Amino acid sequence: MRQMTIKKKITLWYTGIIAVVLGTILVLVLLFVDKVGISATEEEVSAAVTGFSSNINFQDDSFYLEGDTEFYDDGIMFCIYDKNGRLLYGTIPTQFPKETILKSNTPRVITSTNRKWMVYDTVYSYGDNEELWVRGITSIHSMELFMQTSEKLLLIVYPLLIVLIGAIGYFMIKRALKQVDLICDEVENISNGKDLSKRLSLPKAKDELYELSEKFNEMFERLEFSFKKERQFTADVSHELRTPVAVIISQCEYLLENEKLSAEETEEIEVILKQARRMSKLTGEMLMIARNEQGEQHLMEKLDFGLLCELVTEELQAKAQEKNIHITLQKPDDLFMKGDQTLLLRMMMNLINNAINYGKSDGHIDIILKKENNRIIGEVKDDGIGISKEHLDKIWERFYRVDKSRSRENGGTGLGLSMVRWIINLHQGTIRVESIEGIGTSFIFQFPLL
Ligand code: ADP
């Protein structure tokens, strides 16, 4: 499973935290507003009831109301009850539950079917054990409606707000991390292109990313240096080994000319000669690869690729005949391209040599060259042992051999196909292989025509 990116992780964390904090704040604010509203109404009703009570005058066993007494004041309705809870004066709002018990000096919220009321009662004693209750009633329905509407509105606005905050956060983080993406792309380009001489461009601001880029550049510097040293070492070793190996080969050849040698001695010298030739091939190929990796300049000249293939075919004809393999070459005239002749000879040599080495006796090798869409299409096809599927991808790797002993027997080094591939790449071409085990192998390549 793909790991979540830092951008998404930070955005999720940040949005999550903001959602929780903002959600808590909004809930607390709603609760606070509700509480403040209720207690303000409580104070208002109790003050109104106290104010209204000043209209009542007590005299011994009776009381009377001022003449101008109003039972309604600014949304609050007043009622007067006797000690048995019987309504004496005032009007009870229609939906208010009439049986609501009297409770002195305790503001309360009373809920009827779909309305809410704030009620405040106060009691006055007079005469001989007489009581008079004054009740103030006000509807808190509009306040409730306001609260409900606010809650509904928040339920819609809140998720939208969180999505908006998340999106803004994501784009801000994306902007901040853009430089990291740029660094990643540049590092990938450098490592894909395998050109360690390239360096990352440093950001303008001298921040953490500037430091990171600098560290990367230092790392590339060190890598380039150690690769250079390694290539130089390979080139030097291969070069130094050439002379002693050449001396061994020439001495063996000289010894073999001696007619007095016994059959056993001849055989032993031939074994040394065979291995020395293999070593010479190996050092030659290693030197070629090392020089190429050191950035050696190649002589790109106009050449006829068909003619070049003809030369290689003729050269390998004798070797093919040893296994009674028949080589055919089909090619159109004038297959001109721009390339390094030595390298292209080496490439065709490696492919046809392999076709012979891994071909069956009495088999066939077909070399087919064509012109197609301004490109040279070439194929080297054999009816040899073939390559099984699991090895097909790996045969291009250096020193990879499907059957080590068979390769050694043929004087193989395991470097042939990796050289073929880089020679083709150097000429802006591509190569692929098709093979069926036991049936045969085809190497198909293409280059630009001149
Ligand atoms: P080598 O020097 O061993 O031939 P190469 O790099 O040329 O090394 O080839 C790598 C391996 O690919 C060989 O060892 C062989 O197993 C396999 N191979 C290459 N060409 C052919 C072919 N035409 N038919 C079958 N196997 C092949």
Residues whose N, C-alpha, C, O or C-beta is under 5 A from the ligand:
A	BS01	ADP	N354 A355 Y358 G384 G386 I387 I395 Y400 R401 V402 D403 S407 G412 T413 G414 L415 G416 L417 S418 T441
